[in-house]
Amino acid sequence: MSIASRASAPGVGTSVPPAGSPTPAAPPPDDPAGRGTAWAEGVERLREAATTEPGRLRIIGAVLAALIVLFGAVSVWEIAGRSTAADDVVGRSQPLSADAASIYRSLADADTASSSGFLAGARETREVRERYEKDIANASKLLVSAAANTSAGGESREQIALLSEQLPRYTGLIEQARATNRQGLPLGGAYLRYANEQMTTELLPAAQRLYEAETGRLYTDYDDARSWPLASVGSGLLALAALLWVQRRDYRRTNRVLNHGLLAATAASVVVLLWLAVGHTVARSALSEARADGQESLKVLNDARIASLQARAGENLTLVARGAVLTEDAKSDKYDMDFTHNLAQLDAGLSRALRLADDTAGRTPVTRAVDGVEQWKQRHAAARESDLKGDYEAALIQVIGDELHKDSSGAAFDTVDASLEQAVAHEQREFTRAARDGLGALGGLMTGAAALAVAGAVAALLGIGRRLSEYR
């Protein structure tokens, strides 16, 4: 037999399996994708569970509980942010804005008191001196408080540093003017005018920028506290829709009208949603009232009071300078023109304050201030006429007054200032009341939403568990 024949013959050189034995299976391909993973197994089990009613009920129960808990968590998160913003309005940003306005007002009043004391000279009363010292002390104290409470590294911090640096320089100039004036030297007037220039070009603009920065932060907190909790409302409506769909499904499959667990979960979700909507609406309304009827009135009244203080300083400096400082066109007395300009601002501010006043307690002091301004204009005109005629002593008495002359322009200014101070105090109380009402409307909502969401999720699971028990 040839080699080729032996190779092709059966049984020669090869192993032939016995007849009837099973054919060995081919080895599985080396495919890593074919091997199961935890994720794939989980998906497969979920798919298998979804093919049975008990499995579907378990999935539905888990989804319902997750949606209700999500609703509660989002509600707590959003209300926490709004409560914090409302609390900042009441306890931080508005007080800082009010302190910034007080700093401006104290500085302007100190400048007015210093010029009044300078005019009186040796006849300066203890009340005028104490008023100046009180204003400086108040401004210094408020600057320290603002530095401790304002955020680091911002516009406010920069202006506080500038004011803290320049205020001692101003007080030093005032003391030099006062001492020189007591010696009868004309150089005292120059010191006083230089101090007034520093006040009007450096201190008061810095105080104005500080006030604007703090008021801007206040309005930001207002907007944050008043913004609608849209995510909470959306998640609440989604949870309610899911609950209603499950109850409708349950009714169609079992003809049972009520599932106590699902009904309790629905009730809890509805309560949270209504509480959220009503509480935020009340808070928004109260905060809007605080802003419109309180803060806006405060701003107008503070501006009016500052205008009155600057007008009084201009009136005093008109007599101090005695025509030595003119306007840029060299045709008019600079300080008298400042007085006229500031008095026009005061008139406009009082008119707006009357429109904003919403009760008798708010209108009465503003009306009294309006009457005081009319008296002030008349008495200033008389003093100015005496000064232009060369009768300086008569003009001085008509401006600063004395024991025998009570009807001075200074007395009219005091009436205006006291009336505005009373109006500011009233509007501050109105603001605080309304803002606290807004904050109170959000009180308890976070705790209530969290508790009801947990209770709703548990009730939903119990309701689904009741249905599951029927398959055991």
Helices and strands as residue ranges (DSSP letters): H 3-8, G 32-34, H 38-49, H 53-88, I 89-93, H 94-120, G 121-123, H 126-149, H 155-182, H 187-198, I 199-203, H 204-226, H 230-254, H 260-289, I 290-295, H 296-321, H 334-356, H 360-388, H 392-400, H 409-441, H 445-468, G 469-471
